[in-house]
Each structure stands twice: as structure tokens, then as C-alpha cells.
Amino acid sequence: MKNHITRKNQVLGLLLAVGLVGSVYEGFQVSNIAAVNSILQAGEVLEGDQFPFHRKFADAYQQGKTGNFKHASQNFGQLLEAPKKQDEHVFEPDQNLKSQIQFNIANHLFRSGLQRLVEADGSLQEQAKFDYLQARASYEQALRLNPANQAAKFNLSLLHGVIPKHIKTVPQDPSGLEISNLPQGLP
């Protein structure tokens, strides 16, 4: 009987030790998350490799806040790319977050188009047309991912009020690189 009670005490002691170690670990994680949240709420960019998705999101947000709309939309677009599965702590955005990222991309492209000047004849510059068309595609993608996104619906209607009905544009290279007139291929 004494042996049976001692064995129960050992098992309960082991469970207590595991519970204490788990509680300390969870407390440490909560502390780290609270520190990251305070940095993000202060509007600062995260340093280090612990939260790469959140760091990229904060960086894109700051670029948009400073008026660098092209780089902000590119960084938000990188968030939508498939993450590398090498890291065990890869954050995979859900449909709602993907919708919000598309919404942010569209907002930055829309604002970029609004900054462009008009041509001498009063028509839109080609870059502004391209930005508007890309913004429209991003708003529509945001609505496909989350049809209840009222802000995307509203901004899409604003965009339709700004762009001409029969807008046509030449296709542009989204990378921003100019293609030279040198022949392609082998001589």
C-alpha cells in the first residue's frame, strides 16, 4: 500500500513539474507577444527574425504612411506569396487577412494613381491608368476573398467614380524596369 501511494505521489509530482515548466514557457511567450504588440502599436518596425510576417507588414504599413505607395504595395504583395516551409514558425494568413492585405495594396495603388499628374491635354498619365487598373483588380480580389468587406466595396465605388469609363492603357512591366531595344536571343 505504501509503495502504491509513493508511486502516485511520484506521478503527481512529475505532472506538477511539467505543469510548472509549461506555465513558465507560456508566460515567456505571452511576454514576448506583449512586447511585439507594443512595438507595433507604437508604429515602429520590428527587428530580428522572430516574427518575419509581422515585421514585413509593419514595414509596408510605415512605407505607406510616409507616402511611398509603390514600395508599400510591393511589400504587401510579398506577404501574399507562399511562405517558405523551412521554418517551423511560418505564419500562414487566413482568407480574411489576405482580403485585408489586398485591400491595403489597392488603397496604396489608388493613392499612387491620385498623385500622378495629368497630361497636357487633360488625360491621365499612363502610370496613373495602370495604378487605377491594378487597384481595381486588388479591390475585386479583396471582395472575392471576403465579400463582407464594406470598406473595399466603398473604395471600389470611389475608384469607379475617378477612372474614365473606357480606360485603355498599354501593358506595363510591374517591376518598373525598362526593356531596352536590343534584340533578344542568340545572334
C-alpha positions in Angstrom: 0.0 0.0 0.0 2.8 2.4 0.9 4.5 1.6 -2.4 1.3 2.3 -4.3 0.9 5.8 -2.6 4.6 6.6 -3.2 4.1 5.8 -6.9 1.0 8.0 -7.1 2.9 10.9 -5.4 5.8 10.5 -7.9 3.4 10.6 -10.9 1.6 13.6 -9.4 4.9 15.3 -8.7 6.0 14.7 -12.2 2.7 16.2 -13.6 3.2 19.2 -11.3 6.7 19.8 -12.6 5.6 19.5 -16.2 2.8 21.9 -15.5 5.1 24.4 -13.9 7.6 24.3 -16.8 4.7 24.7 -19.3 3.3 27.6 -17.3 6.7 29.4 -17.3 7.1 28.8 -21.0 3.6 30.2 -21.8 4.3 33.2 -19.6 7.5 33.8 -21.5 5.6 33.6 -24.8 2.9 36.0 -23.6 5.6 38.4 -22.5 7.3 38.3 -26.0 4.0 38.8 -27.7 3.1 41.7 -25.5 6.5 43.3 -26.3 5.9 42.8 -30.1 2.4 44.3 -29.8 3.7 47.4 -28.0 6.3 47.9 -30.7 3.6 47.6 -33.5 1.2 49.8 -31.6 3.9 52.5 -31.3 4.2 52.4 -35.1 7.8 51.1 -35.1 9.3 48.4 -37.3 10.1 45.1 -35.8 13.8 44.0 -35.6 15.0 40.4 -35.7 13.7 37.2 -37.3 11.3 36.1 -34.7 8.1 37.4 -36.5 9.0 37.9 -40.2 5.4 38.3 -41.4 4.6 40.9 -38.8 7.9 42.7 -39.4 7.2 42.9 -43.2 3.6 44.0 -42.5 4.7 46.8 -40.2 7.4 47.9 -42.7 4.8 48.0 -45.5 2.5 50.0 -43.3 5.2 52.5 -42.5 6.1 53.0 -46.1 2.5 53.7 -47.0 2.2 56.1 -44.1 5.2 58.1 -45.4 3.8 58.2 -48.9 6.0 55.6 -50.6 2.9 53.9 -52.1 4.7 51.8 -54.7 7.1 50.1 -52.2 4.3 49.7 -49.7 2.1 47.8 -52.2 5.1 45.7 -53.3 5.8 44.7 -49.7 2.1 43.9 -49.0 2.2 41.8 -52.2 5.2 39.9 -50.9 3.1 38.9 -47.8 0.7 37.1 -50.2 3.4 35.0 -51.7 3.7 31.4 -50.5 5.9 31.3 -47.3 8.9 29.0 -47.2 8.1 25.9 -45.2 11.6 25.5 -43.9 10.8 27.4 -40.7 8.5 25.8 -38.3 7.2 29.2 -37.1 5.8 30.2 -40.5 2.7 32.4 -40.2 0.0 31.5 -42.8 -2.5 34.3 -43.3 -6.2 33.3 -43.5 -8.7 34.4 -46.1 -9.8 37.5 -44.0 -6.2 38.6 -43.6 -5.5 38.0 -47.3 -8.5 40.2 -48.0 -7.2 43.0 -45.8 -3.8 42.7 -47.5 -5.4 43.0 -50.9 -7.4 46.0 -49.6 -4.1 47.7 -48.4 -2.5 47.0 -51.8 -5.5 48.5 -53.6 -5.5 51.6 -51.3 -1.8 52.3 -51.9 -2.2 51.9 -55.7 -5.3 54.1 -55.7 -3.4 56.8 -53.8 -0.4 56.4 -56.1 -2.7 57.0 -59.1 -4.2 60.0 -57.4 -0.7 61.5 -57.1 0.1 61.3 -60.8 -0.3 64.3 -62.9 -2.5 64.6 -65.9 -1.1 65.1 -69.4 -1.2 68.5 -71.2 -4.4 67.6 -72.9 -6.1 66.7 -69.6 -5.9 62.9 -70.0 -4.5 60.7 -67.3 -0.8 59.6 -67.4 -0.3 56.0 -68.4 1.2 55.2 -65.0 -1.9 56.6 -63.3 -4.1 54.4 -65.5 -2.0 51.4 -64.7 -2.2 52.1 -61.0 -6.0 52.5 -61.2 -6.5 49.3 -63.1 -4.3 47.4 -60.6 -6.2 49.0 -57.7 -9.5 47.8 -59.2 -8.2 44.3 -59.6 -6.9 44.3 -55.9 -10.3 45.6 -54.6 -12.1 42.9 -56.5 -9.7 40.3 -55.2 -10.3 41.5 -51.7 -14.0 41.2 -52.2 -13.7 37.7 -53.6 -11.8 36.7 -50.5 -14.2 38.4 -48.1 -17.5 39.6 -49.7 -18.5 41.3 -46.4 -15.6 43.8 -46.7 -17.6 47.0 -46.7 -14.5 49.3 -46.9 -13.4 47.5 -50.1 -16.9 48.0 -51.6 -16.9 51.7 -50.8 -13.4 52.3 -52.1 -14.1 50.4 -55.2 -17.1 52.6 -55.9 -14.9 55.7 -55.3 -12.4 54.3 -57.7 -15.1 53.7 -60.4 -16.0 57.4 -59.9 -12.4 58.5 -60.6 -11.4 56.4 -63.6 -12.9 57.0 -67.0 -15.5 54.5 -68.3 -13.5 53.2 -71.2 -10.0 53.3 -69.8 -7.3 51.7 -72.0 -3.7 51.5 -71.2 -0.6 49.9 -72.6 0.6 47.0 -70.6 3.5 47.9 -68.3 6.2 45.9 -66.6 5.2 45.9 -62.9 8.8 45.6 -61.9 9.5 49.2 -63.0 12.4 48.1 -65.3 12.6 49.4 -68.8 13.2 47.0 -71.6 15.8 48.1 -74.0 15.5 47.9 -77.7 18.4 45.4 -78.0 17.4 42.2 -79.9 16.6 39.2 -77.7 18.0 35.8 -78.2 21.1 34.4 -79.9 22.8 36.2 -82.7 
